[in-house]
Structure formats: C-alpha cells, structure tokens
Amino acid sequence: QVQLVESGGGLVQAGSSLRLSCVASGRTFTDYYMGWFRREPGKEREFVAGISWTGSRIDMANSVKGRFTISRNNAYNVVYLQMNSLKPEDTAVYYCAAEYRSGGGAIATSPGEYNYWGQGTQVTVSS
C-alpha cells in the first residue's frame, strides 16, 4: 500500500504561481511512476503531468506545457508540480497518483493505469 498526501493548493489570482507537493509513504518510491491529474466539477479526471522513476521521462498535457513543470526528489519521496502563469481554467482539484512499474516505457495518461491516489488539493484561480 502506498499513501499519498498532497499539499500546496489554494486560492490565487490569474498569472500567479503555486507549487503542489505530494509525499509518498509505504512502499519503495522509486518503483513507481508518478502522475498529477485534475478534476473540475462535473468533469472527468484528466491527466496533467507524469514522471518516470528517475525523472528521465516526463510527459505533460498540452494545456499546461510551458507553464507547469513536474519533478521528483527520490531522497524525500516527494513529487512536485510547479504551476506558473495560472489561468482560471486551471481551477480544479489536483490529485497525485502512483503507478507501479516493473519495466520502463511511456508515461501513462489514463487514470485507470494508476494504482494509488491522494485525497486531492483544491486549486482556485480567480480572474
């Protein structure tokens, strides 16, 4: 079992920045690809960013490319989502997720591929 705890959400104005953190515990962190997803009210959960074991492979949703960055620090079992130039349409609950991987390959963008989820953190961007 992997426990994931997100933090860093909040209410900000458009153009601002936030950094979300997700701390993992319970299993070997480096066995897992990590991802960030978000869900707006009434919509499906959507992929935002993903990162491989060492960070050598990263994938970002087109809607956040150039504004968001994902990174991880394996020494502290944490994955980050740096969000710059925030827009009102980035308003959502953001979730951290872990996918067990025994082999490499592309970052999974489907929520169903991930094994563990955090409780989510609210990000609200006002115009």
C-alpha positions as CSV (number, residue, x, y, z in Angstrom):
1,Q,0.0,0.0,0.0
2,V,1.2,3.5,-0.9
3,Q,-0.1,6.6,0.9
4,L,0.0,9.9,-0.9
5,V,-0.6,13.2,0.7
6,E,-0.8,16.4,-1.4
7,S,-0.4,19.9,-0.3
8,G,0.2,23.4,-1.7
9,G,-3.2,24.2,-3.2
10,G,-5.0,27.5,-2.6
11,L,-6.8,30.5,-4.0
12,V,-4.6,32.7,-6.3
13,Q,-5.1,35.3,-8.9
14,A,-4.6,34.6,-12.6
15,G,-0.9,34.9,-13.5
16,S,0.3,33.6,-10.2
17,S,2.3,30.5,-9.3
18,L,1.7,27.6,-7.0
19,R,3.8,24.6,-6.2
20,L,2.0,21.4,-5.3
21,S,3.8,18.7,-3.3
22,C,2.9,15.0,-2.9
23,V,4.7,13.0,-0.2
24,A,4.6,9.2,-0.6
25,S,5.0,6.5,2.1
26,G,4.5,2.8,2.5
27,R,6.5,1.3,-0.4
28,T,9.6,1.9,-2.4
29,F,9.0,5.2,-4.0
30,T,11.4,4.5,-6.9
31,D,9.3,1.6,-8.0
32,Y,6.6,4.0,-9.1
33,Y,6.0,6.3,-11.9
34,M,4.2,9.4,-10.5
35,G,1.5,11.5,-12.0
36,W,-0.7,14.5,-11.4
37,F,-4.3,14.7,-12.5
38,R,-7.0,17.2,-12.0
39,R,-10.8,17.2,-12.0
40,E,-13.1,20.1,-12.5
41,P,-16.7,19.9,-11.1
42,G,-18.8,17.7,-13.3
43,K,-15.9,16.6,-15.5
44,E,-13.7,13.5,-15.8
45,R,-10.4,13.3,-14.1
46,E,-7.7,14.5,-16.6
47,F,-4.0,13.9,-16.9
48,V,-1.8,16.9,-16.2
49,A,1.8,15.5,-15.9
50,G,3.7,12.4,-15.3
51,I,7.3,11.4,-14.4
52,S,9.3,8.2,-14.5
53,W,11.3,6.7,-11.7
54,T,14.4,9.0,-12.0
55,G,12.7,11.8,-13.9
56,S,14.4,10.9,-17.2
57,R,11.0,10.6,-18.8
58,I,8.3,13.3,-18.5
59,D,5.0,13.9,-20.2
60,M,2.8,17.0,-19.9
61,A,-0.7,17.7,-21.1
62,N,-0.8,20.2,-24.0
63,S,-2.9,22.6,-21.9
64,V,-0.1,23.1,-19.4
65,K,3.0,22.7,-21.5
66,G,5.3,25.7,-21.0
67,R,3.6,26.7,-17.7
68,F,3.7,23.6,-15.5
69,T,6.7,21.5,-14.5
70,I,6.8,18.1,-12.8
71,S,9.8,16.9,-10.8
72,R,10.5,14.4,-8.0
73,N,13.0,14.1,-5.2
74,N,13.5,10.4,-4.5
75,A,15.6,11.1,-1.4
76,Y,12.5,12.6,0.2
77,N,9.8,10.5,-1.5
78,V,8.2,13.6,-2.9
79,V,6.9,14.7,-6.3
80,Y,6.2,18.3,-7.2
81,L,4.0,20.2,-9.7
82,Q,5.2,23.7,-10.2
83,M,2.4,25.7,-11.8
84,N,3.2,29.1,-13.3
85,S,1.1,31.6,-15.2
86,L,-2.0,30.1,-13.7
87,K,-5.3,30.7,-15.6
88,P,-8.9,30.5,-14.3
89,E,-9.4,27.3,-16.4
90,D,-6.7,25.6,-14.2
91,T,-9.2,25.7,-11.3
92,A,-9.7,22.1,-10.2
93,V,-8.9,19.5,-7.5
94,Y,-5.5,18.2,-8.2
95,Y,-4.6,14.6,-7.4
96,C,-1.3,12.9,-7.1
97,A,-1.1,9.3,-8.3
98,A,1.4,6.4,-8.3
99,E,1.7,3.7,-10.9
100,Y,3.8,0.6,-10.1
101,R,6.2,-0.1,-12.9
102,S,8.5,-3.1,-13.2
103,G,9.6,-2.0,-16.7
104,G,10.1,1.4,-18.4
105,G,8.1,2.9,-21.1
106,A,5.8,5.8,-21.8
107,I,4.1,7.8,-19.1
108,A,0.5,6.6,-18.6
109,T,-2.1,9.2,-19.1
110,S,-5.2,7.2,-18.2
111,P,-6.3,7.3,-14.6
112,G,-7.0,3.6,-14.7
113,E,-3.3,2.8,-15.1
114,Y,-2.5,4.3,-11.6
115,N,-2.7,2.2,-8.5
116,Y,-2.8,4.7,-5.7
117,W,-4.2,8.2,-5.3
118,G,-4.0,11.0,-2.9
119,Q,-7.0,12.8,-1.4
120,G,-6.6,15.9,-3.7
121,T,-5.9,19.5,-3.1
122,Q,-8.0,22.4,-4.4
123,V,-6.6,25.0,-6.7
124,T,-8.7,28.0,-7.4
125,V,-7.6,30.7,-9.9
126,S,-9.5,33.9,-9.9
127,S,-9.6,36.2,-12.9
